[in-house]
Amino acid sequence: MYRREFLRSATLAPAAFGISRGAAARVSVRIEEVRFSYEDFRYRTPYRFGAQTVDRVTLLNVDCMLRTGAGDIARGFGSMTMGNAWSFPSKTMSYDTTLGAMKALAARIAQITNGYRDPGHPVDINCALEPAYLDAARAVSQELRLAEPIPKLCTLVTASPFDAAIHDAYGKALGLSSYLTYGSDCMPYDLSHYLGADYKGEYLSRYVLPQPAPRMALYHSVGASDPIVASDIHTRIGDGLPETLPEWIRYNGLRRIKIKLAGNDLAWDLARVIDIDRATTETQRERGVAEWFYSLDFNEQCPNVEYLLEFLRRLKERTASGFARIQYVEQPTARDLKADRANVMHAAAKLRPVVIDESLTDIESLMLAREMGYSGAALKACKGQSQVLLMAAAAEKHKMFLCVQDLTCPGASLIHSAGLAAHIPGVAAIEANAREYVPAANKPWEDKFPGIFKVRDGMMDTSTLHRPGLGAV
């Protein structure tokens, strides 16, 4: 019944979405089949961020088969961590309950995508299907009688590997990197179709590099419960990988440190940054390194902007050099911006870029965040290739600070994330945490993509990310 209802109500097919079948025929593809599967991994050590602690990951892997207008078949692959602790946090439902809801939604998204037969460009296919995905999330929430409905962010995460697989197959069908398929030669509409009149005559290709940046600075995350120095360790893991911050700095030549903070304990947050700055400074001095940076991530836990301003003021008093090394601050307060419109970031953004992350689910949220004083955006592959590229174009247009974060993405999902970082101009750095917390999931990919998975000099080698599709397989 659901599939029949969807096919009857999916009025955002290309004709209704504004896509002329004749205009799109030369670059259109049609979905033949999508299939999905899961992989499960345990973390080598728990990762604490905000109010959550995670010790496992489920990967959602998607295989896609497309048919071109000429009748040729192309296959694509997408993968993403389900990340329910981040995308569907709940005080009333367990980890297994929210993960189960995401799995039920993934099955429904696969059914919807398999039932969509109209030709188009991947971005237009995603724009046509997203409303049905959101309807499916509401239906699953009701059918499972969830205490809280599946949020839009969670729906984007669940749908993202399907979108990635379609983009990957499309690029392979043309024998091109997916990042070379966003111009007027492939897309039937310019950006005004998606983003408004200010973008008339512009295509995504204007905001995407045709060739990847050869190297990207890497941010290393220090979770809120991670040991900083050896005296913080109660029992060593003993797997041969680093276990303290100085060990990680030496191992990967790190120059960028992401610091997870509590957001509700000012004294603890100050002490945490000061301790990390002290250990980092000593280690970098030994290495002869003079320049490095920090990002601060409160994961929405600050009660208001006043907390952040007071934190920054006190930090500058305690360690002016540590304060000077802060490159940006990530999503300090709650993700529902509309619920607290008065809690603006203008004053904080004058001190350091303040980037939107959990709140960023569409263009509307990006524009609202900008209006409320956020000066940057954290782009994530887990929000979908199509939507991230559109949001990146809008953020670039408004000259916002950009960074690419991951969802502790291993394997193909990290390659996808690295591809975004390397192809979007002005991205400050890329985060890659799976090497710390779930290296077993990276292991099969290390030899094929050593520059991505074996970090040296604090940099990720992204020079090879120009292969057909998204470049993972």
Order of alpha helices (4+ residues) and beta strands (2+ residues): alpha-alpha-alpha-beta-beta-beta-alpha-alpha-alpha-alpha-alpha-beta-alpha-beta-alpha-beta-alpha-alpha-beta-alpha-beta-alpha-beta-alpha-beta-alpha-beta-alpha-alpha-alpha-beta
